[in-house]
C-alpha cells in the first residue's frame, strides 16, 4: 500500500470529498447532505467531525502561551465599563 496525497490512511473517501461534505454540512442538514452525496447520514456526520478535528489540530489556539487573564472593572456613574487585560508573561517575574 502506498501513500497518496489526496487520501488519509484508513479512510475510504478522498480529502476533497470530505471537505465538500463538510462545507455542505454548513449550509444544509445531515439528511440533505447524505442524500446529495449518496452516503449514510451517520457517515456525513462522521466526515464532518473528522474534518473539523483535522482543521482544528492545524490551527494555533489563541490561548497558547497565555498565563493569566485579569479583569479591571471601573464604575463611572450608572454605566459600568469593563477593561479586559491579558498577559503572556509569567506573573511572578
C-alpha positions in Angstrom: 0.0 0.0 0.0 1.4 3.4 -0.9 0.5 6.9 0.4 -1.3 9.3 -1.9 -1.7 13.0 -1.2 -5.5 13.0 -1.7 -6.4 10.4 1.0 -6.0 9.8 4.7 -4.9 6.3 5.9 -7.8 4.0 6.7 -10.4 6.4 5.3 -12.5 5.4 2.2 -13.1 9.0 1.0 -10.8 11.5 -0.6 -9.8 14.7 1.3 -11.7 16.7 -1.4 -14.9 14.7 -0.9 -14.6 15.1 2.9 -14.1 18.9 2.6 -17.1 19.1 0.2 -19.2 17.1 2.6 -18.2 19.3 5.5 -18.8 22.5 3.6 -22.3 21.3 2.6 -23.0 20.5 6.3 -22.5 24.2 7.0 -25.4 25.1 4.7 -27.7 22.0 5.0 -28.6 19.3 7.5 -27.1 15.8 7.5 -30.1 14.2 5.8 -29.9 16.6 2.9 -26.1 16.2 2.6 -26.3 12.4 2.8 -28.9 12.3 0.0 -27.0 14.7 -2.2 -23.7 12.8 -1.8 -25.2 9.3 -1.6 -23.7 8.4 1.8 -25.4 7.4 5.1 -26.4 10.4 7.3 -24.1 9.0 10.1 -21.2 8.9 7.6 -21.8 12.6 6.7 -21.7 13.5 10.4 -18.5 11.3 10.9 -16.9 13.0 8.0 -17.7 16.5 9.3 -16.3 15.6 12.7 -13.1 14.2 11.2 -12.5 17.2 9.0 -13.2 19.6 11.9 -10.7 17.7 14.1 -8.1 17.8 11.3 -8.6 21.6 10.8 -8.6 22.3 14.5 -5.4 20.4 15.1 -3.6 22.5 12.4 -4.8 25.9 13.8 -2.9 27.7 16.6 -5.0 28.3 19.7 -5.5 32.0 20.6 -4.8 31.0 24.2 -1.4 29.4 23.6 1.2 31.0 25.9 -1.4 32.8 28.0 -0.6 32.6 31.7 -3.1 35.0 33.3 -6.3 36.9 32.5 -7.4 39.8 34.6 -10.5 42.0 34.5 -10.3 45.6 35.7 -13.8 46.8 36.5 -14.3 50.6 36.8 -17.7 52.1 37.6 -18.4 55.6 36.0 -21.8 56.9 37.1 -24.6 54.4 36.1 -22.7 52.8 33.3 -20.1 50.1 34.0 -17.0 49.7 31.9 -15.0 46.5 32.0 -11.5 46.5 30.6 -10.1 43.0 30.0 -6.3 42.6 30.1 -4.2 39.6 29.3 -0.6 38.6 29.9 1.7 36.2 28.2 4.5 36.6 30.7 4.9 34.8 34.0 3.2 36.8 36.8 6.0 36.1 39.2 8.6 37.9 37.2 
